[in-house]
Amino acid sequence: MINKCRLCGDADISLTLNFGHQPIASQLITKNEKSSPKFPLQLGICNHCGLIQLLEAAPYEALVPSMPLIYKEPEQHLDDLAEQITKIPGLSVNSVFAAVSYKDTTLMDRLHAKNFLNNWQINPKSDLGVANNNANIETLQHYITPETSCHIAAKHGQADCLLARHILEHADKTQSFIKALSELIKMDGYLVIEVPDCTSNLQLKDYTMVWEEHRSYFTENNFHKILQHSGFEPVTITSYPGIYENSLVQIARKVPSSKIDTAASIDTTSLLSVYSAAFTAIKIKLKEYLTEQLAGSDGLVLYGAGHLSAAFINHHDLANLVAFIADDTAEKQGQFLAGSGIPVRSSDAMMTGNYPLCLFGLSPEIEDKVIANNQDYISQGGQFYSALASSNRAIHKRISGYTPNNPS
């Protein structure tokens, strides 16, 4: 367990929710082995700065995927964000833009279309020495340090504006990682950083939010002060709405010194407290409900062989109820969920037995498309619900006593 906050370094951190030892949610294995490595998964908060964070989790080496993956992040707001960036005082078509990872490519493309052509992006192999082709964000965050960033800046030149979308939440050493990003930026230059907003998941008591790859969890109440610890001052903070979760974007300026707001957010602390306290009751009621609904059937199906399905199954102890994971990605079929040995099959398998319930373990905006492609399953009596509390089809709504915590 860490003994100090990942961001501010204070030792006043509290454990709020212990999921016990869990297999890696993002991993699929090629053999039906239930003895996959398991690691402690514990959620807590820093009482000094208010950052929600994992207090104990798997090392980054255990998170490297078994196949090359591209994680898709929300993009519906990127046109607006690109327009915001072009209007930042001091930036022009002659400014140098840099990107931390492939997650920034589509935003950089939008800037390129606006004639902002002077740019570079960190190359994991040539800039960081990462040789594993399967390595992803979990590895990138480890190798981006203040030291390596100095070498990268000497090679490419410091940027006037650095883009860093959906990587800060993965950083094992949050403050060190932000300082590493700072080394890539000129003084008075800008950092554009985007993270998922966990507020709605806390309100809706959705425990699939917590997984080993996200070391930190941000809310609009604490996000404004995250960069202050490393010499940045906020310029703008925007919350872009999403179906599963909102995206928080901060544009911050690198300054010689910054005023640090260290007060923990009461709202965030209260939300986390209620979220954590409700877990055991929801876990019990969910399992009771599904056991009753599945009586006499061939079991439950989850749709989508990703970390959301795995977290839902593992956190709520549902492995013995699940027949298989439906996923039409050819590379995933024939593999098994780490820790439980649940097989991954094509969605056609839903027609081969008595599977009355299928729960989506993917983003709600994809649900209608999946349903349209599986009308035969519905015709034979199958029902689709969602494992995600943010969905209109959330299975949580069918559980007696489930009450969101002041959802917006």
Wavefront OBJ file of the C-alpha trace (Angstrom):
o trace
v 0.000 0.000 0.000
v 1.277 3.483 -0.796
v 2.102 5.537 2.280
v 1.692 8.978 0.751
v -0.526 10.714 -1.791
v 0.388 10.239 -5.442
v -0.113 13.966 -6.055
v 0.773 16.100 -3.036
v 2.905 13.595 -1.127
v 0.992 13.978 2.127
v 0.735 10.907 4.360
v -2.856 11.602 5.451
v -4.601 9.131 3.147
v -7.624 7.005 4.005
v -8.766 3.637 2.668
v -12.471 3.815 1.771
v -13.186 0.712 -0.333
v -11.295 -2.580 -0.473
v -12.126 -4.899 -3.386
v -9.661 -7.513 -2.144
v -7.328 -9.337 -4.538
v -8.519 -9.053 -8.148
v -7.301 -10.393 -11.500
v -6.309 -7.874 -14.156
v -9.613 -6.632 -15.615
v -8.133 -5.756 -18.996
v -6.439 -9.124 -19.555
v -7.587 -12.054 -21.647
v -5.725 -15.341 -21.500
v -5.413 -18.167 -24.012
v -6.059 -21.017 -21.575
v -8.950 -21.656 -19.201
v -6.926 -21.033 -16.060
v -8.521 -19.685 -12.918
v -5.134 -19.253 -11.241
v -4.227 -16.003 -13.020
v -2.261 -13.547 -10.868
v -4.370 -11.393 -8.576
v -3.427 -8.091 -7.005
v -4.868 -5.921 -4.204
v -7.331 -3.293 -5.432
v -7.985 -0.597 -2.845
v -9.582 2.817 -3.300
v -8.954 5.758 -1.010
v -8.574 9.506 -0.765
v -5.956 12.023 0.293
v -7.394 14.047 3.130
v -4.958 16.863 2.354
v -5.568 17.563 -1.349
v -8.700 15.487 -2.003
v -7.367 13.243 -4.781
v -9.219 9.915 -5.033
v -6.671 7.235 -5.832
v -5.764 3.581 -5.687
v -3.850 2.857 -2.509
v -2.692 -0.503 -3.770
v -2.825 -1.993 -7.247
v -0.956 -4.120 -9.763
v 2.464 -3.002 -11.109
v 2.475 -1.597 -14.630
v 4.285 -4.660 -16.029
v 1.253 -6.803 -15.182
v -1.026 -4.469 -17.140
v 0.628 -4.812 -20.551
v -2.069 -6.260 -22.838
v -1.632 -9.632 -24.518
v -2.316 -8.094 -27.930
v -1.934 -4.630 -29.477
v -4.887 -2.455 -28.438
v -6.046 1.063 -29.218
v -8.168 2.571 -26.458
v -10.816 4.868 -27.919
v -11.634 7.975 -25.931
v -14.588 10.394 -26.337
v -14.189 12.674 -29.345
v -17.499 14.482 -29.755
v -16.042 17.561 -28.063
v -12.748 17.780 -29.948
v -13.912 20.283 -32.565
v -14.808 22.685 -29.784
v -11.571 21.989 -27.913
v -9.459 22.553 -31.019
v -11.195 25.895 -31.520
v -10.473 26.827 -27.888
v -6.795 25.996 -28.320
v -6.422 28.168 -31.426
v -7.691 31.134 -29.432
v -5.193 30.811 -26.562
v -3.290 34.122 -26.240
v 0.232 33.861 -27.605
v -0.322 30.783 -29.756
v -0.166 31.080 -33.529
v 0.341 28.927 -36.622
v 4.072 29.253 -35.943
v 3.792 27.755 -32.444
v 5.153 24.300 -31.668
v 2.535 21.728 -30.656
v 3.427 18.368 -29.112
v 1.461 15.248 -28.250
v 2.105 12.701 -25.513
v 0.432 9.629 -27.061
v -1.721 8.203 -29.848
v -4.758 9.399 -27.871
v -3.857 12.944 -28.916
v -3.661 12.194 -32.640
v -7.236 13.114 -33.566
v -6.995 16.423 -31.689
v -3.680 17.165 -33.406
v -5.336 16.353 -36.735
v -7.970 19.008 -36.055
v -5.264 21.573 -35.265
v -3.407 20.547 -38.417
v -6.577 21.226 -40.423
v -6.554 24.760 -38.969
v -3.017 25.244 -40.352
v -1.198 24.613 -37.060
v 1.428 22.452 -38.739
v 4.500 22.648 -36.501
v 4.186 19.572 -34.277
v 5.758 16.420 -32.912
v 4.629 13.408 -30.865
v 6.458 11.195 -28.394
v 7.521 7.952 -30.060
v 7.523 5.112 -27.504
v 10.330 3.236 -29.260
v 12.736 5.948 -30.366
v 12.077 8.436 -27.565
v 11.496 6.105 -24.604
v 13.116 2.826 -25.627
v 9.898 0.809 -25.304
v 10.407 -2.330 -27.417
v 7.234 -4.300 -26.618
v 4.713 -3.823 -29.438
v 1.845 -4.593 -27.044
v 2.890 -1.879 -24.597
v 0.277 0.819 -24.192
v -0.564 3.739 -21.902
v 0.323 1.706 -18.788
v 3.937 1.515 -20.023
v 4.131 5.000 -21.501
v 3.235 6.630 -18.179
v 6.017 4.685 -16.471
v 8.737 5.734 -18.888
v 7.744 9.406 -19.096
v 9.779 10.854 -16.243
v 11.378 14.264 -15.694
v 14.671 12.751 -16.847
v 13.406 11.188 -20.071
v 11.396 14.310 -20.827
v 14.559 16.423 -20.685
v 16.101 14.181 -23.365
v 12.942 14.326 -25.486
v 12.822 18.130 -25.200
v 16.479 18.368 -26.242
v 15.722 16.166 -29.263
v 12.472 17.745 -30.475
v 12.478 21.147 -28.796
v 10.143 22.297 -26.045
v 6.543 22.867 -27.091
v 4.461 26.015 -26.866
v 1.461 23.748 -26.258
v 1.437 20.114 -25.130
v -1.569 17.809 -25.545
v -2.124 15.015 -23.008
v -5.497 13.287 -23.299
v -6.527 10.434 -20.992
v -3.140 9.490 -19.609
v -2.840 11.384 -16.292
v -5.338 9.024 -14.623
v -2.980 6.148 -15.493
v 0.087 7.757 -13.912
v 1.509 5.774 -11.016
v 3.438 8.781 -9.710
v 1.072 11.631 -10.472
v 3.205 14.571 -9.386
v 6.353 13.241 -11.059
v 4.409 12.626 -14.267
v 3.091 16.204 -14.350
v 6.621 17.482 -13.771
v 7.739 15.326 -16.684
v 5.112 16.961 -18.885
v 6.330 20.359 -17.678
v 9.841 19.603 -18.961
v 8.379 19.305 -22.461
v 6.847 22.807 -22.362
v 8.410 26.243 -22.671
v 7.992 28.683 -19.799
v 4.651 30.480 -20.301
v 3.628 27.649 -22.635
v 0.447 25.658 -22.224
v -0.622 22.175 -21.205
v -3.950 20.822 -22.452
v -4.865 17.900 -20.240
v -8.008 15.766 -20.352
v -9.213 13.188 -17.832
v -12.450 11.288 -17.191
v -14.774 12.860 -14.626
v -15.732 10.229 -12.052
v -18.486 12.330 -10.447
v -21.422 10.627 -12.165
v -20.079 7.150 -11.430
v -19.720 8.083 -7.772
v -23.273 9.435 -7.738
v -24.697 6.404 -9.545
v -22.685 3.946 -7.427
v -21.135 2.303 -10.461
v -18.211 0.181 -9.277
v -16.976 -0.707 -12.761
v -15.323 2.735 -12.537
v -12.557 1.267 -10.401
v -9.894 -0.702 -12.220
v -6.190 -1.235 -11.864
v -5.118 0.942 -14.807
v -6.668 4.123 -13.427
v -4.530 5.132 -10.469
v -6.330 8.469 -9.912
v -9.976 9.576 -10.117
v -10.879 13.195 -10.746
v -13.958 15.324 -10.136
v -14.714 18.855 -11.226
v -14.307 19.890 -7.581
v -10.667 18.796 -7.328
v -9.440 18.992 -10.926
v -8.676 22.729 -10.854
v -5.790 22.285 -8.422
v -4.201 19.123 -9.808
v -1.541 20.918 -11.884
v -0.718 23.607 -9.333
v 1.664 21.266 -7.518
v 3.963 21.298 -10.544
v 4.074 24.937 -11.565
v 0.935 25.477 -13.630
v -1.945 27.876 -13.222
v -5.386 27.090 -14.641
v -6.524 29.143 -17.634
v -9.773 27.373 -18.467
v -11.518 24.255 -17.182
v -14.325 22.751 -19.237
v -16.562 19.787 -18.505
v -17.761 18.123 -21.699
v -20.829 15.893 -21.236
v -20.644 12.198 -22.084
v -23.026 9.270 -21.807
v -20.855 7.046 -19.606
v -18.837 9.819 -17.995
v -17.979 13.456 -18.664
v -14.568 14.612 -19.843
v -12.711 17.267 -17.877
v -10.328 19.438 -19.882
v -7.942 21.913 -18.309
v -5.808 24.369 -20.240
v -3.042 25.523 -17.912
v -0.073 27.839 -18.306
v 3.436 26.975 -17.120
v 4.596 29.645 -14.680
v 7.696 30.143 -12.489
v 5.604 29.649 -9.354
v 1.967 28.937 -8.628
v -0.352 29.268 -5.653
v -1.398 25.845 -4.403
v -4.925 25.242 -3.131
v -4.501 22.230 -0.837
v -7.936 22.088 0.759
v -9.709 18.790 0.162
v -13.122 19.118 -1.466
v -15.904 18.317 0.984
v -18.220 17.380 -1.892
v -15.739 14.855 -3.307
v -15.021 13.373 0.109
v -18.738 13.006 0.851
v -19.474 11.440 -2.550
v -16.714 8.877 -2.091
v -17.861 8.062 1.435
v -21.442 7.311 0.340
v -20.199 5.409 -2.731
v -17.928 3.206 -0.655
v -20.466 2.554 2.111
v -23.105 1.360 -0.376
v -20.955 -1.237 -2.117
v -21.549 -4.333 0.010
v -25.350 -4.005 0.018
v -25.502 -3.412 -3.747
v -23.172 -6.357 -4.369
v -25.385 -8.695 -2.330
v -28.674 -7.478 -3.825
v -27.341 -7.616 -7.379
v -26.195 -11.203 -6.998
v -29.490 -12.215 -5.376
v -31.502 -10.612 -8.180
v -29.473 -12.184 -10.981
v -29.493 -15.602 -9.304
v -33.280 -15.478 -9.124
v -33.693 -14.290 -12.720
v -31.314 -16.915 -14.105
v -32.799 -19.897 -12.260
v -33.183 -22.854 -14.618
v -31.265 -21.158 -17.440
v -27.832 -21.724 -18.951
v -26.483 -18.587 -17.326
v -25.788 -14.913 -17.855
v -24.099 -13.372 -20.891
v -22.003 -10.200 -20.781
v -21.552 -8.319 -24.054
v -18.079 -6.858 -24.626
v -14.820 -8.544 -23.584
v -13.243 -5.463 -22.034
v -12.371 -4.173 -18.607
v -15.910 -2.944 -17.852
v -17.381 -6.441 -18.143
v -14.501 -7.906 -16.171
v -14.749 -5.316 -13.397
v -18.512 -5.833 -13.130
v -18.081 -9.602 -12.810
v -15.081 -9.525 -10.484
v -16.134 -6.718 -8.150
v -19.620 -8.192 -7.635
v -18.453 -11.828 -7.416
v -20.635 -12.986 -10.319
v -18.307 -15.375 -12.144
v -20.332 -18.465 -11.203
v -23.419 -16.963 -12.892
v -21.780 -16.051 -16.209
v -21.851 -18.509 -19.111
v -19.639 -16.505 -21.492
v -18.675 -13.080 -22.787
v -20.073 -12.221 -26.227
v -17.665 -10.269 -28.418
v -17.417 -10.189 -32.204
v -13.771 -9.127 -32.241
v -12.138 -12.136 -33.898
v -8.865 -11.773 -31.957
v -10.687 -12.060 -28.626
v -12.797 -15.109 -29.434
v -11.502 -18.352 -27.993
v -9.758 -16.549 -25.150
v -10.778 -16.424 -21.497
v -11.293 -13.795 -18.834
v -8.324 -13.700 -16.466
v -9.067 -15.046 -13.003
v -12.435 -16.627 -13.769
v -11.791 -18.567 -16.969
v -15.027 -17.284 -18.534
v -14.797 -17.896 -22.307
v -15.182 -15.257 -25.015
v -17.460 -16.280 -27.888
v -19.141 -14.602 -30.841
v -22.570 -13.086 -30.310
v -24.020 -15.954 -32.385
v -23.514 -18.157 -29.310
v -26.395 -16.345 -27.597
v -28.709 -18.347 -29.865
v -27.308 -21.731 -28.869
v -28.786 -22.076 -25.387
v -31.151 -20.668 -22.781
v -29.570 -17.299 -22.005
v -32.409 -15.032 -20.831
v -30.264 -12.033 -19.869
v -27.409 -10.251 -21.628
v -25.751 -7.322 -19.882
v -23.816 -4.734 -21.839
v -20.274 -4.189 -20.624
v -19.613 -1.410 -23.101
v -20.391 2.268 -23.527
v -24.138 3.010 -23.688
v -23.973 4.772 -27.064
v -23.221 1.410 -28.714
v -26.215 -0.411 -27.212
v -28.801 0.390 -29.886
v -26.518 -0.835 -32.658
v -25.885 -4.130 -30.844
v -29.606 -4.623 -30.218
v -30.397 -3.958 -33.893
v -27.907 -6.647 -34.876
v -29.316 -9.212 -32.427
v -33.053 -9.201 -33.074
v -33.138 -13.014 -33.255
v -31.947 -13.170 -29.637
v -34.752 -10.831 -28.587
v -37.294 -12.800 -30.636
v -36.532 -15.929 -28.637
v -37.112 -14.071 -25.359
v -33.654 -12.690 -24.622
v -33.435 -9.362 -22.791
v -30.684 -6.752 -22.910
v -29.728 -4.690 -19.874
v -26.526 -2.882 -18.975
v -23.869 -3.476 -16.352
v -23.262 0.286 -16.324
v -25.361 2.426 -14.005
v -25.247 5.373 -16.432
v -27.226 3.476 -19.071
v -30.988 3.850 -19.440
v -30.978 0.038 -19.457
v -28.979 -0.264 -16.226
v -29.601 -3.507 -14.346
v -29.176 -1.469 -11.157
v -32.652 0.021 -11.634
v -34.166 -3.420 -11.169
v -32.533 -3.969 -7.791
v -34.672 -3.334 -4.739
v -33.381 -0.429 -2.682
v -30.925 0.932 -5.265
v -30.835 4.726 -4.948
v -28.372 7.012 -6.771
v -26.650 9.633 -4.673
v -28.020 12.980 -5.904
v -27.394 12.319 -9.627
v -27.198 15.357 -11.850
l 1 2 3 4 5 6 7 8 9 10 11 12 13 14 15 16 17 18 19 20 21 22 23 24 25 26 27 28 29 30 31 32 33 34 35 36 37 38 39 40 41 42 43 44 45 46 47 48 49 50 51 52 53 54 55 56 57 58 59 60 61 62 63 64 65 66 67 68 69 70 71 72 73 74 75 76 77 78 79 80 81 82 83 84 85 86 87 88 89 90 91 92 93 94 95 96 97 98 99 100 101 102 103 104 105 106 107 108 109 110 111 112 113 114 115 116 117 118 119 120 121 122 123 124 125 126 127 128 129 130 131 132 133 134 135 136 137 138 139 140 141 142 143 144 145 146 147 148 149 150 151 152 153 154 155 156 157 158 159 160 161 162 163 164 165 166 167 168 169 170 171 172 173 174 175 176 177 178 179 180 181 182 183 184 185 186 187 188 189 190 191 192 193 194 195 196 197 198 199 200 201 202 203 204 205 206 207 208 209 210 211 212 213 214 215 216 217 218 219 220 221 222 223 224 225 226 227 228 229 230 231 232 233 234 235 236 237 238 239 240 241 242 243 244 245 246 247 248 249 250 251 252 253 254 255 256 257 258 259 260 261 262 263 264 265 266 267 268 269 270 271 272 273 274 275 276 277 278 279 280 281 282 283 284 285 286 287 288 289 290 291 292 293 294 295 296 297 298 299 300 301 302 303 304 305 306 307 308 309 310 311 312 313 314 315 316 317 318 319 320 321 322 323 324 325 326 327 328 329 330 331 332 333 334 335 336 337 338 339 340 341 342 343 344 345 346 347 348 349 350 351 352 353 354 355 356 357 358 359 360 361 362 363 364 365 366 367 368 369 370 371 372 373 374 375 376 377 378 379 380 381 382 383 384 385 386 387 388 389 390 391 392 393 394 395 396 397 398 399 400 401 402 403 404 405 406 407 408
